[in-house]
Amino acid sequence: MKQSFNTYSSKFLLFAFTILSSAIAFAQDSTVASTTTSTTATSTEKTWYMEPWAWVLGGVILLVIILLATRSSSNTTSADKVTVTKTVQRDNETL
């Protein structure tokens, strides 16, 4: 009984905390009068990682790395494999 009460109370507290934190987040007033000055500067220069060829090259390199990591070693021959057989024999003596 006490254990189920503890689980219910912890679930209730978690629920209450979630509701409270979301209420606080929604309660932020966006109509507050404030003066902000913003300047925007536009640039036509593109960085290398925004180019399509960089994304294609990155995808190819990632694909090669995944293929190399997951490939099985198919070049091993049967001479490279070792099989160990162990035979156990127990005494049937009784004390």
N, C-alpha and C positions, 0 to 999 in steps of 0.2 A: 504494500500500500504506500509506504513512504517512498519507495523507489519510483513508483509511477507518479507520485506527487512531484518529486524532484524533476522528472523528465517533462511533465506538463508545465511546471513552473519555469523551467529553462526555455521551453518552446514559447511560452507566453512572453517571457522577457525578451527573447529574440524578436518576436513579432512586434512587440511594443516599441523596441528600439528601431526597427525598420520603419514602422509607421511614423515615429517621431522624427527620424532623420529625413524621411521624404517630405514631411510637413514643413520642416525647416527649410529644405531645399526649395520647395514651391512658394514659401512665404517671402522669398527675396523680392523686394520691390524694385521693379525696373523703371519706375516713373520718377525716380529721385532726380531733382534738378541738379545737374552738375555741369560744369563747363570743362569740356575736353577739347583739346586741339590736336588734330591728327593731320599729319602730312603723309602723302603717299607718293612714292617714287616708283615709276615703272621702268623696268629694265628689259631689254629685248635679248639679252645674252642668256643662252641656255647652258646649263651645266651638263657635263657628260652623262650623268646618270638619268637625265631626262630624255635622252635620245633613244629611239626605238632599237637601234642596233646594240646598245649596251644591255638592254633587257633581254634581247634574243641571245646575245653572247653569254650573259649570265645564266640563262636557262639551259643552254647547251652545256656549259661547264658543270652546272649542278646535276644535270642528267648523266653526264659522264662519271661524275663522282659517285652517284648512287649506283650506277651499273657496275662500276669497279668494286664497290663495297659489297654488293650482293651477289656477285657472280660466284659460281662454284668452281672449284679447281678441277676442271675436267682433264687436265694434262697429266694427272697421276696415273701410273700404270699399276698393274696388279703386283708387280715386284716391290713396290713401295709400301704396300699394305702389310701390316703385321697382325696375325691372329693369335691370341693367347688362349690356350685351353688349360683349365685348372681342374684337377680331379681331387676330390676330398674323400678320404676314407676314414671312417670313425671306428673305434674299437667298441665292441658290444659287451664289454665286461660290466658286470654289476657289482656293486660294493656291498 
